Amino acid sequence: MITKPTRYTEKFVLQEVQSMLIEIKNNADVFFLGQVFEERDYSMQRFSEWREKFKDNEEISEAMKRIQELLETRVVVGTMKKELNPTIVIFHLKNNYQWTDKVEESRNKELPKPIFVSWMLDNPQAQNSPQ
């Protein structure tokens, strides 16, 4: 049985992610990972596949993390400078960077009883006495 050679070798992927990192650093107009894949011969889905396949390779993992951090920071700063649409950025950050809305604590806890009511409940003879 003849097996198909793997195009996405560790060496190839390392070169690609390092190339992407340099491209992103040198082009301040890149805000979205998809922009980097426009001129490449493979889809953006490869980035996720590589992250999983080469998670034990520190160089590849670090370069990929750095790419994600740079893009996340650019989106946030671009929004703060009013260069980007905040509504789109909210969806982008939630979908791609695990940002979430603030979750309020549940108020299901039993509130403490006022001191006088607690004393009355703890002293049943006080409930029957005239006031």
C-alpha angles and dihedrals in degrees: 000000000000116000123211112246115248111245094191099068122166091256092050094048093048090052091047098050091045089050090049091049091053091046092052093046091050097045115058090185092071109100102149130052090229090068090064092053096052093093098035127100094234137054130266088249088078089071091064092043091051092048089058098038096047100033090124093055104091096199094053093042093049093048091050092048090049091051091051092047093049093050093045091050093048092052093050094045092044090054093047089052088050092242094121134049107261094210093055091044092054091056091043093052093045094047099041108025105034094247113161139187117261110271116217119225115255115258094207092113115114110255117231115260118244112267095248093051091048090051091049092050093047092049109050092178088062090059091060098044119099115250 
